[in-house]
Amino acid sequence: MPPARAGWLGVVLVLAAATLFASLGVASRFAYDAGVQTFAFVAWRTGVGALGIALVVAAVRGPRSVWTNIAASGPRARRGLLLAMVLMAGTNLSLFLAFERTTIALALLGFYTYPAMVAAISGLLGREPLDLVRLVALGLALAGMVAVVLGGLGSTEAVRVDALGIVLGLTAGALQAIFVVLSREFASVRADVVMGTMLGFSAIVAAVASIATGGVASLVQPLETPALVALLVGVGLFAAALPSVMFMTGIRWIGGVRTGILMLFEPVVGVALAAVFLAEGLQPLQVVGGGMILLAAVLVQRGTRSMAEAPSAALRAPGGR
């Protein structure tokens, strides 16, 4: 696939992943209102997501393809994949614990610092240099994210500021950033295998945490309501399995820095969905923030395209090599 085409498809995949991930806010609200506990929700979401990926991979590539791919990837890739599994489980637990302790908007502010962390780490390692275009796009996207998230605080009845909750949100962001940077270590493992194994491990960890805090009843409680099971299955497939594979593919096609910037589109969609399904009105500051994030997405893509065209122009010029 030509690099330019892969770049545009990567952008589309990441934006689609951000949109699907954004539905998690509304879905989790419905689940919590129905009595589902936090860790049980995480266990169902990641467990169904892992099962969905496993069934698709088995049907398309064969039931042994996962183990074959992992075995052929080499020791370094396997070590990287194992560490990534721990990172994803830690990200999920840290973020949802943060949601329990502090206002969700404040927890999200901590989590969504991860694109800046990815950019800083990638720049220091010399993997993805931070040129002026990317710096401007990153600044616009982060400022827009702050506007989108904080713009909704005025509509909440009370703002809970909890130091540990904020630290947990930042921890989730740091773990997500390390995962994105680390993803190069297991590039030989297919995206579906990567995300399937990590979701499966996260499901086990979340299930153990759910049983430890609420007993086995907390895990089986959703089975009492068919509509709730349908919701959780939908969340697992369309807010875990599918966007996770898209996210991983996007990182590999367009890089971690661009992926992180584009993923800041997630809170924009989340706010819009909350306005439609939860009657949470959009604030003017949120609309402005959403526009800033969209502008950043256009800027980073156009800037990347210009850089990609520059070598081609040099080759066509007299004396170019």
Legacy VTK file of the C-alpha trace (Angstrom):
# vtk DataFile Version 3.0
C-alpha trace
ASCII
DATASET POLYDATA
POINTS 321 float
0.000 0.000 0.000
1.433 3.442 -0.957
2.492 5.489 2.113
0.097 8.348 1.285
-2.873 6.003 1.039
-1.861 4.165 4.204
-1.591 7.528 5.957
-5.113 8.598 5.064
-6.549 5.187 5.894
-4.687 5.317 9.198
-6.276 8.674 9.991
-9.737 7.299 9.181
-9.134 4.221 11.327
-7.971 6.265 14.330
-10.880 8.711 14.087
-13.290 5.767 13.816
-11.649 4.159 16.857
-11.966 7.419 18.810
-15.654 7.608 17.882
-16.354 4.052 19.022
-14.370 4.466 22.243
-16.357 7.644 22.938
-19.572 5.636 23.182
-18.174 4.077 26.350
-19.196 7.055 28.482
-22.899 6.810 27.659
-22.894 2.998 27.757
-21.165 2.876 31.132
-23.677 5.352 32.569
-26.556 3.089 31.518
-24.771 0.040 32.955
-23.982 1.723 36.284
-27.572 2.938 36.588
-28.642 -0.691 36.147
-26.482 -1.751 39.098
-23.355 -3.022 37.330
-20.238 -2.476 39.449
-17.177 -0.789 37.987
-14.815 -3.767 37.897
-17.596 -6.035 36.642
-18.236 -3.607 33.801
-14.528 -3.639 32.867
-14.452 -7.449 33.048
-17.493 -7.808 30.782
-16.244 -5.207 28.309
-12.740 -6.608 27.939
-13.854 -10.243 28.190
-16.462 -9.936 25.453
-13.990 -7.935 23.381
-11.307 -10.611 23.693
-13.797 -13.359 22.864
-15.048 -11.457 19.825
-11.547 -11.010 18.445
-10.698 -14.659 19.155
-13.773 -15.915 17.276
-13.076 -13.727 14.246
-9.392 -14.702 14.142
-10.254 -18.406 14.484
-12.838 -18.197 11.689
-10.639 -16.226 9.283
-7.117 -17.469 10.028
-7.675 -20.693 11.942
-7.750 -21.466 15.688
-3.982 -22.034 15.914
-2.990 -18.810 14.124
-2.680 -16.790 17.350
-0.134 -19.112 18.907
1.682 -19.505 15.588
2.000 -15.750 15.174
3.215 -15.213 18.745
5.683 -18.119 18.555
7.167 -16.798 15.306
7.532 -13.239 16.605
10.697 -13.813 18.590
11.616 -13.530 22.300
11.903 -9.725 22.313
8.455 -9.262 20.802
6.967 -11.754 23.259
8.499 -9.896 26.201
7.159 -6.620 24.838
3.701 -8.126 24.385
3.706 -9.445 27.944
4.624 -6.024 29.305
1.923 -4.429 27.134
-0.673 -6.773 28.620
0.254 -5.566 32.111
0.178 -1.947 30.936
-3.322 -2.256 29.474
-4.677 -3.923 32.593
-3.116 -1.186 34.710
-4.561 1.509 32.451
-8.087 0.127 32.731
-7.987 -0.330 36.498
-6.347 3.051 37.159
-8.796 4.977 34.995
-11.950 3.370 36.329
-10.719 3.720 39.914
-10.126 7.391 39.149
-13.733 7.663 37.928
-14.898 6.336 41.300
-12.862 8.773 43.384
-13.044 12.082 41.531
-15.154 13.910 38.980
-14.884 12.087 35.646
-13.848 15.270 33.852
-10.840 15.684 36.154
-9.842 12.038 35.710
-10.070 12.441 31.925
-7.903 15.546 32.045
-5.183 13.433 33.614
-5.634 10.542 31.192
-5.679 12.626 28.025
-2.242 14.029 28.746
-0.899 10.801 27.216
-0.520 12.205 23.663
1.856 14.860 25.042
3.757 12.130 26.912
3.979 10.045 23.708
5.277 13.047 21.771
7.873 13.854 24.421
9.114 10.269 24.764
9.180 9.690 20.998
11.086 12.930 20.493
13.641 12.107 23.170
14.169 8.659 21.664
14.522 10.142 18.181
11.685 8.040 16.792
9.261 10.792 15.756
10.899 14.239 15.795
8.633 17.056 16.964
8.610 19.565 14.105
6.735 22.869 14.270
3.584 21.468 12.634
3.261 18.645 15.135
3.979 20.933 18.076
1.267 23.362 16.990
-1.201 20.550 16.300
-0.465 18.934 19.657
-0.898 22.235 21.477
-4.194 22.945 19.718
-5.515 19.439 20.395
-4.580 19.500 24.085
-6.071 22.971 24.569
-9.220 21.848 22.780
-9.441 18.751 24.961
-9.176 20.860 28.118
-11.941 23.133 26.829
-14.197 20.193 25.961
-13.721 18.430 29.295
-13.763 21.453 31.587
-16.639 23.020 29.670
-18.924 20.343 31.044
-18.034 20.925 34.677
-20.521 23.751 34.955
-23.392 21.348 34.258
-22.485 18.973 37.087
-24.095 19.321 40.510
-20.826 19.044 42.406
-17.172 18.768 41.522
-15.293 16.159 43.540
-11.591 16.951 43.755
-9.682 13.959 45.090
-5.881 13.960 44.915
-5.616 10.179 44.591
-8.268 10.142 41.866
-6.360 12.732 39.847
-3.096 10.828 40.343
-4.804 7.650 39.136
-5.988 9.476 36.007
-2.440 10.666 35.329
-1.156 7.145 36.000
-3.568 5.728 33.429
-2.297 8.307 30.929
1.327 7.452 31.649
0.691 3.724 31.230
-1.136 4.377 27.950
1.785 6.485 26.709
4.305 3.767 27.563
2.151 1.222 25.730
2.031 3.362 22.574
5.802 3.885 22.575
6.446 0.233 23.430
4.260 -1.008 20.566
7.270 -0.989 18.222
8.771 -3.842 20.211
6.056 -6.272 19.085
5.443 -4.955 15.563
5.823 -8.522 14.263
2.686 -9.582 16.160
-0.544 -8.918 14.281
-2.753 -6.115 15.593
-5.684 -8.462 16.237
-3.470 -10.833 18.218
-1.997 -7.968 20.250
-5.335 -6.498 21.244
-7.045 -9.854 21.737
-4.421 -11.083 24.200
-4.319 -7.768 26.068
-8.096 -7.542 26.378
-8.168 -11.133 27.609
-5.569 -10.458 30.286
-7.382 -7.273 31.340
-10.606 -9.262 31.642
-8.970 -11.754 34.009
-7.507 -8.991 36.182
-10.812 -7.083 36.273
-12.782 -10.246 37.077
-10.485 -11.015 40.009
-10.841 -7.418 41.246
-14.624 -7.619 40.870
-14.851 -10.845 42.875
-12.492 -9.481 45.520
-14.570 -6.336 46.033
-18.115 -7.519 45.346
-18.102 -11.305 45.248
-19.079 -13.570 42.373
-22.545 -11.998 42.445
-21.101 -8.764 41.033
-20.019 -10.584 37.863
-23.200 -12.583 37.279
-25.637 -9.796 38.194
-25.950 -8.568 34.557
-27.213 -12.037 33.506
-30.469 -11.312 35.314
-31.415 -8.695 32.706
-31.285 -9.676 28.992
-31.232 -6.031 27.887
-28.205 -5.409 30.108
-26.400 -8.414 28.650
-27.098 -7.077 25.165
-25.670 -3.700 26.184
-22.497 -5.254 27.612
-22.008 -7.467 24.564
-22.374 -4.414 22.334
-19.873 -2.517 24.469
-17.403 -5.397 24.305
-17.594 -5.691 20.536
-17.928 -2.046 19.494
-16.268 -0.142 22.371
-13.429 -2.618 22.985
-12.662 -5.193 20.279
-13.161 -3.236 17.060
-11.735 0.147 18.127
-8.788 -1.506 19.886
-7.682 -3.228 16.676
-8.241 0.028 14.758
-6.175 1.926 17.334
-3.287 -0.539 17.132
-3.374 -0.522 13.331
-3.404 3.269 13.337
-0.278 3.416 15.502
1.528 1.173 13.041
0.402 3.084 9.956
0.774 6.719 11.030
2.894 6.611 14.211
2.195 7.108 17.880
2.343 10.928 17.924
-0.217 11.460 15.150
-2.406 8.711 16.565
-2.362 10.343 20.001
-3.327 13.735 18.573
-6.192 12.262 16.557
-7.432 10.226 19.535
-8.191 13.506 21.298
-11.256 13.519 19.045
-12.714 10.976 21.503
-13.895 13.460 24.163
-15.530 15.575 21.445
-17.684 12.660 20.324
-18.280 11.624 23.932
-19.653 15.055 24.801
-21.882 15.044 21.708
-23.261 11.592 22.572
-23.923 12.674 26.145
-25.858 15.656 24.823
-28.041 13.387 22.664
-28.596 10.397 24.970
-28.131 11.869 28.463
-29.590 15.327 27.863
-26.312 16.968 28.877
-26.342 20.228 26.946
-23.335 21.387 24.956
-21.570 24.425 26.355
-20.077 27.099 24.035
-16.588 26.381 25.407
-16.986 22.723 24.427
-17.947 23.644 20.874
-14.859 25.855 20.599
-12.693 23.074 22.001
-14.091 20.587 19.511
-13.262 22.958 16.677
-9.691 23.269 17.925
-9.254 19.494 17.968
-10.644 19.171 14.439
-8.303 21.918 13.271
-5.377 20.087 14.872
-6.351 16.887 13.059
-6.416 18.675 9.695
-3.156 20.469 10.449
-1.198 17.374 11.436
-2.405 15.470 8.363
-1.632 18.278 5.910
1.734 18.847 7.524
2.599 15.169 7.271
1.527 15.073 3.645
3.722 18.098 2.846
6.733 16.424 4.461
6.043 13.230 2.507
5.834 15.164 -0.784
9.075 17.077 -0.183
11.450 14.131 -0.906
9.489 13.320 -4.076
9.821 16.913 -5.258
13.565 16.793 -4.602
13.874 13.642 -6.666
12.076 15.289 -9.587
14.203 18.457 -9.415
17.353 18.804 -11.579
20.244 17.215 -9.789
17.976 15.460 -7.289
18.999 11.983 -6.137
LINES 1 322
321 0 1 2 3 4 5 6 7 8 9 10 11 12 13 14 15 16 17 18 19 20 21 22 23 24 25 26 27 28 29 30 31 32 33 34 35 36 37 38 39 40 41 42 43 44 45 46 47 48 49 50 51 52 53 54 55 56 57 58 59 60 61 62 63 64 65 66 67 68 69 70 71 72 73 74 75 76 77 78 79 80 81 82 83 84 85 86 87 88 89 90 91 92 93 94 95 96 97 98 99 100 101 102 103 104 105 106 107 108 109 110 111 112 113 114 115 116 117 118 119 120 121 122 123 124 125 126 127 128 129 130 131 132 133 134 135 136 137 138 139 140 141 142 143 144 145 146 147 148 149 150 151 152 153 154 155 156 157 158 159 160 161 162 163 164 165 166 167 168 169 170 171 172 173 174 175 176 177 178 179 180 181 182 183 184 185 186 187 188 189 190 191 192 193 194 195 196 197 198 199 200 201 202 203 204 205 206 207 208 209 210 211 212 213 214 215 216 217 218 219 220 221 222 223 224 225 226 227 228 229 230 231 232 233 234 235 236 237 238 239 240 241 242 243 244 245 246 247 248 249 250 251 252 253 254 255 256 257 258 259 260 261 262 263 264 265 266 267 268 269 270 271 272 273 274 275 276 277 278 279 280 281 282 283 284 285 286 287 288 289 290 291 292 293 294 295 296 297 298 299 300 301 302 303 304 305 306 307 308 309 310 311 312 313 314 315 316 317 318 319 320
